[in-house]
Amino acid sequence: MHQAYFTACMENADAINSAIIFEFKQAMNAGRFTGTHHFSGRYENLYIDRCYVPSLEPVLDRARELGADYLHCPQQRLVQGFWFNCMEPGHVTLPHNHDEDDERLSGVYYLSVPAGSGDLRLHTGDSITRVQPLAGHYVFFAPDLVHEVSENRSRDVRLSIGLNMGVA
């Protein structure tokens, strides 16, 4: 990757994000999730089967399209994983990377980003690039890039979707 990250936006994001957030809340209230990476009193990764969040499909399809274009491979060869990241006020996401398996591209799609809810911080060598998230936008980066999210200092929940992609 020539620069630390690249971004893209989702068409009709407001309507799509509203529907995803509604379905996410329903799935969470029904206990239809599993959580991993329990740090600082919360699960950083919330996994919900896509059948409970059907409005998510256009977001995943667009991510697959962008990933295939970036990786120069056919979309049908792209393997994609996703999870939700729900940050309550006061929460942070600790520094980590996604270089665990055969990922070739990582990213995030933002559903709800209240003012003051934290920046994405990408660690490149001795410097940190701060990316201000925007609802309806993607940020993609190399899986081995250490990244974190600063504290949610808003009074509202920040909700995003983490993404990993590899080539089958």
Residue pairs with C-beta under 8 A, 6 or more apart in sequence:
1 141
1 142
4 122
4 124
4 129
4 141
4 145
5 122
5 129
5 131
5 139
5 140
5 141
5 145
6 70
6 139
6 140
6 141
7 131
7 137
7 138
7 139
7 140
8 62
8 66
8 137
8 138
8 140
9 134
9 136
9 137
9 138
10 16
10 58
10 59
10 62
10 109
10 136
10 137
10 138
12 58
13 135
13 136
13 137
14 135
14 136
16 55
16 58
16 59
16 136
17 111
17 112
17 135
17 136
19 55
20 53
20 55
20 56
20 59
20 111
21 111
21 112
21 159
22 55
23 52
23 53
23 54
23 55
23 56
24 48
24 53
24 84
24 111
24 159
26 52
27 33
27 48
27 52
27 53
28 46
28 48
28 86
30 52
32 48
32 49
32 52
33 46
33 47
33 48
33 84
34 46
34 47
35 43
35 45
35 46
35 47
36 43
36 44
36 45
36 47
36 83
37 43
37 44
37 45
38 44
39 94
40 91
40 92
40 94
42 86
42 87
42 88
42 91
44 85
44 93
44 94
45 83
45 84
45 85
45 162
46 83
46 84
46 85
46 86
47 83
47 84
48 84
50 56
50 57
50 60
50 82
56 82
56 161
59 109
59 161
60 80
60 82
62 138
63 80
63 82
63 107
63 109
63 138
63 163
63 165
64 75
64 78
64 80
64 165
65 75
66 138
66 140
67 78
67 80
67 105
67 107
67 140
67 163
67 165
68 74
68 75
68 77
68 78
70 105
70 140
71 78
71 104
71 105
71 165
71 167
73 167
77 167
77 168
78 165
78 166
78 167
78 168
79 102
79 165
79 166
79 167
79 168
80 163
80 164
80 165
81 163
81 164
81 165
82 161
82 162
82 163
82 164
83 161
83 162
84 159
84 160
84 161
84 162
85 93
85 108
85 149
85 159
85 160
85 161
85 162
86 157
86 158
86 159
87 93
87 117
87 118
87 149
87 152
87 157
87 158
87 159
87 160
88 152
88 157
89 152
89 153
89 154
89 155
89 156
89 157
90 151
90 152
90 153
91 151
91 152
92 118
92 148
92 149
92 150
92 151
92 152
93 118
93 148
93 149
94 148
95 123
95 146
95 147
95 148
96 146
96 147
96 148
97 143
97 144
97 145
97 146
97 147
98 106
98 143
98 144
98 164
99 143
99 144
100 143
101 166
102 166
102 167
103 143
103 164
103 165
103 166
104 143
104 165
104 166
104 167
105 140
105 141
105 142
105 143
105 163
105 164
105 165
105 166
106 140
106 141
106 142
106 143
106 145
106 162
106 163
106 164
106 165
107 138
107 139
107 140
107 141
107 162
107 163
107 165
108 120
108 133
108 138
108 139
108 160
108 161
108 162
108 163
109 137
109 138
109 160
109 161
109 163
110 133
110 134
110 135
110 136
110 137
110 138
110 139
110 159
110 160
111 135
111 159
111 160
111 161
112 135
112 156
112 157
112 158
112 159
113 133
113 134
113 135
113 158
113 160
114 152
114 154
114 155
114 156
114 157
114 158
115 154
116 152
116 153
116 154
117 133
117 152
117 153
117 154
117 156
117 158
118 133
118 149
118 150
118 151
118 152
118 153
118 158
119 130
119 131
119 132
119 133
119 149
119 150
120 130
120 131
120 132
120 133
120 139
120 147
120 148
120 149
121 128
121 129
121 130
121 131
121 147
121 148
121 149
121 150
122 128
122 129
122 130
122 131
122 141
122 145
122 146
122 147
123 145
123 146
123 147
123 148
124 145
131 139
133 139
133 158
133 160
138 163
140 163
141 147
143 164
152 158
